[in-house]
């Protein structure tokens, strides 16, 4: 068993090994997870969480690395959660973004962690919200969450980040996708990366057109900016940071940031509660209650909704 209070104290001092152990407890759904979250709760709420999402190949890892450099120049501590596909053999992170961000590996003000999705859809790992809490409590000023890159359905990051950045690149079909629902509707800031390629201006124009066709915005409402970058050379990255800071200031001024964090906390509680209920329902597979309900449905004696009501009643009664 880990000494949680000692790990938390070491994480607050910026010791990467302690941070790594805490996140490992989270990922492994350790029996100590409740103790970890209880210890972290009073220490969280200070970090600015930025989500970066987009289709594979748009340069998310390169852009994330460039943002780390920009924030470190400002003297800020940065945490990175890079969510990768799972290995079908070990269940671990398959790509390992830490390799692609090796230039920051020796910087004590940067913590980079690859996390595996382990089959979780939506572009994030199931443990991402708790891992964000660990980095927040460890004193990170900015937490960059890079999603796995699954395409149009990768919208979960909008519910986990304070600000969502959607990256696109010219020549990758994103222009055609601009009129579709999904990933291209969740951005607070849009970045057209690899802007030195042909078609970058056209991609930016199509994005601008999409935003113009979107929902009506009143005076003072946030209109997502479009920033062109060449992240591999660091070009345009300062403009992205400026756009992020403007969005943060706008949210703080209008109370939007507090609303988003409240909604995020509510979803986290709901997810934990639903998971606990599913585990209790799973326990019922070992007795005759659930199979009996299934037999009655097949026999036409009961409909699925009434069966579900009986199952829920059994759970609440502790059967």
N, C-alpha and C positions, 0 to 999 in steps of 0.2 A: 504493500500500500504506500502511495506517495504522501508526503507531508504537504498538504495543499497550502496551508498558511505560509510555509517556507517558500514553496514554489511561487506563490503570488508575490511575496515580498521580493524575491529575486527577479521576477518579471518586471516589477516596478522599477528596479534598478537598471533595467535594460539588458539583462543577461539572456542571450538568445536561447541557451539550452533550456532554461526554465520556461520560456514562452513555448518552445517546441514541445516540451512535456505536457504543458497545459492543453495545447491544441490536440496532442495525441490522445489525451484523456477524453476530449470532446469527440474526436473522430471515432474512437473506439467505443463510444457510449459506455464509458466506465461506470461502475457502481458509485464512484466518487464524483460523478458529474454534477449532482445536486449540490454537493459541498463546494465544488469549484465555482458554480454559478452564484451561490450565496456569498462566497468570498469576493467575487468580482463586482457584484451589483453596486456597491457604494462607490466604485472607482471608475464607472463608465459614464458615457454621455458627453465626452469632450472631443472625440475624434470626428473629423469630417470624412464621411464615407463617399467615395466616388466609384461608380461602376462603369466599366468599359466593356462594351459588347459590340458585336458585329460578326459578319460571316467569316468563315475561315479564310486566311490569306490576306486580310486587309491590313495587317500589321499591328495587331493588338499588343503583342508582347513588346515589340519595338517601341510603340507609343507609350506603353506603361513604363518601360525603362527610361524613356526620355522625360516623362513626367516626374519620375523619382529624382532624376538629376536636377530638374528645375526646382522642385520643392526642397531638395537638400541645399541648394544654393541660398534658399531663404532661411536655412537653419532649422527646418522642420524635421521631426522624426517621422519616418514613413514606414508603413506596413503594407505588404503586398500579399493578397491571396490570389493565386493563379490557379483557377479551376481547370483541370484537364480531364480528358476521357479516362475511364478506368481500364487497367489491364485486364483482359479476360482471364488471366491466369492467377495473378497475385491480388487483384483488386486495387492495386496502387495506382498513382497518377502515371499516365502512359507517356506523356511528352516531357514533363519536367521543366517548367518555365525557368527554374532557377539556373539552368544551364544557359539559357538565352539572356539572363540578366546577371551574368557572372561578374560584370564590371562593378557591381554593387556588393559583391559577396563579402568583401573585407571591410565594408563601412559599418561601424557599430550603430549608426543612426538609421539603418535600414534593416528590416526583417522581411524575408521573402519565404513564402510557404506555398508549395504546390499541394493541391487537394484534389482527390479523385471524386468524380460524380457518383461512382458506385451505383450506376443505373438511375440516378435521380434526374428527372427531366427538367427542362426550363433553363439549362445553362449553368446551374449552380450545384454545389455539393449540398447534401442535406444538412451538414454540420456547419455551413457557412455562417449563419447568424450567430452561433455561439463562438465560432472562431473570430468573428469580428469583435465580439465582446472581449475576448482575450487580448487582442491587439490594442483595443481601446484602453483597457485597464492597464496595459503595459506601457502606456504613455505615448502612443503614436498620435501625432497631430493630424495626419492624413492617412487614410486607409484606402488603397486602390484595390478594387476587386475586379479581376479580369475573368470574364466568363469563358466557357469552353468553346464557343463558336459553333453553334448548331443551326444557325440560320433564322428563318422567320419566326419560329416558336420560342426563341430565346428572350423572353420578356420578363422573367422572374426577377432579374436584377433591378427592375424599376421599383419593386416592393422592398428591396433590401438596402438601396443606396439613397443618400441624401440628394445626390445629383447623378443622373445617368448620361453617359457619353456614348453616342452611337457612331462607330467608325465605318466608313465606306472607302472604296478605292475605285478609280476609273477602270473600265474595261473588265469588270467582274460581274456584270449583269445587274448591279444594284440600281442603276438608273431605271430599268424596267420595273424593278420591285418597288420603286418609290411611290407608286400609286396604290400599293397593296397594304392591307392591315397587318399588324404584327410588330416586328422589331423596329420598323421605321416610324412608329408612332409613339415610342416611349421616350425619345431623346429630350433632354434638357439642353444639351449641346451636341451639335453634329460636327464631325471632323471628316473631311475628305483627305485621307492620307495618300501618299505617293503622288502628290500634286504636281510632280515634275513629269508625269506621264501624260500622254495625249488623252483628252477626254475629261480631265479634271474640272475644267470650267463648265463643261456640259453637265457633269454630275452635280456640281454645286447649283447650277441653274434649275435642274429638275427638282432638287431638294427644296429650293426656295419656292418653286411652284407648288410643291406638295404642301408646304407649310401655309401657303396662301389659300389652298383649298380646304385646309383643316377647319376645326371648329372656330367660331367667331371669338375674337379676343377683344376685351374692352380696354379702355385707356389704363395704362399701368400694368396690364397683364404681361407675363413673361413671354417673349417671342424667342424661341431657340435660335441662337446664332449659328452660322455655318463658318467653320474655320478650315482653311487649307493648310496642310502640313506636309513636310517630308521628314518624318520622324527619324529615319536612319541618319539624317544629317542634323537633326535638332532644329530644323527650320519650322517656324510657326508654333513651336511648343509653348513659348512664352505667351502667345496670344490665346492658346487653349487655357493656360493657367489663369489668365486675366478673365476669360469668359466664365470659368468655374467660380472665381472669387465674386464676380458680379452676380452670378446666380445665387450664391450663398448669401450675399448681402441682401438681395431681393427677397429671398425666402425668410430671412431673419426679420426684415422690416415688416413683412406682411403676416408673420406668424405661420408661414407655410412649413418651415423647417420643423417647428414643434409639432404641427399636425402630422407630418410624414413620420416622425419618430414615434408618436403615439400610435399611429396606424401600424407601424412596424412591430411595436411591442405587442399590440393586440393580436396580430397574425402569429407571432411567435408563441404566445400563450395558447392560442387556438390549435396550432400545429402540435404542440406538446400534448395537449388534452386529447386531441383526436388520435394521436399515436398511442397514448395510454389506453384509450377505449378499444382500439384495434387489437392491442395486445390482450386485453381482457376477453374480447370476442374470440381471439385465437385460442385462448385457454379453454373455451367452451367446446372446441372441436374434440377435446378428450372425453367429454361426457355425452349423454344421450340427448341433451336439450336441442342443440342445433340440428343434428341428424333427424330428430323427430319432427321438427318444424319443416325440414326439407321433404320428408316423406309425406306430410300432410299437404304440402303444396302440390307435389306430383300427383297425389290422389285427388286433387281438386277440392279438398276440404278447407283449404285456407289460401288466401291470396298473399303475395310476397309482402305487401305493406303491413297487413295485420301480423304476419310472422315477424317482421322487423320490430313492430311495436312490442310484441311479446318478448323478443330478444332483449330489447332495451329495458323493458320492465324487469327482466331477470337480472340484468346487469346492475340496475339501480337498487334492486332488493338484495344484491350480493349473492345471488344463487351461483 
